[in-house]
Amino acid sequence: EPAAEGAAAAGATEAAAKPAATTAAKAKTAKTAAAKS
């Protein structure tokens, strides 16, 4: 099923992107905190 394959690929991409987004958000928060201090 191409549709199922596409959904699985999208899920894998999303799972891979989430940690990267979290890391970026944490880095931004740390930068903001450093700038305020």
C-alpha positions as CSV (number, residue, x, y, z in Angstrom):
1,E,0.0,0.0,0.0
2,P,1.7,3.2,-1.1
3,A,-0.6,5.3,1.1
4,A,0.4,3.3,4.2
5,E,4.0,3.6,3.2
6,G,3.7,7.3,2.8
7,A,2.0,7.6,6.2
8,A,4.9,5.6,7.8
9,A,7.5,7.8,6.2
10,A,5.7,10.9,7.3
11,G,5.5,9.6,10.8
12,A,9.2,8.8,10.8
13,T,10.0,12.2,9.5
14,E,7.9,13.8,12.2
15,A,9.5,11.7,14.9
16,A,13.0,12.8,13.6
17,A,12.0,16.4,13.4
18,K,10.5,16.7,16.9
19,P,13.8,16.2,18.9
20,A,15.5,18.7,16.6
21,A,12.7,21.3,17.2
22,T,12.9,20.6,20.9
23,T,16.7,21.1,20.9
24,A,16.3,24.3,19.0
25,A,13.7,25.6,21.4
26,K,15.9,24.8,24.4
27,A,18.9,26.5,22.8
28,K,16.7,29.6,22.1
29,T,15.5,29.6,25.7
30,A,19.1,29.4,27.0
31,K,20.2,32.2,24.7
32,T,17.4,34.4,25.9
33,A,18.2,33.7,29.5
34,A,21.8,34.4,28.9
35,A,21.0,37.7,27.2
36,K,18.8,38.8,30.1
37,S,21.4,38.0,32.8
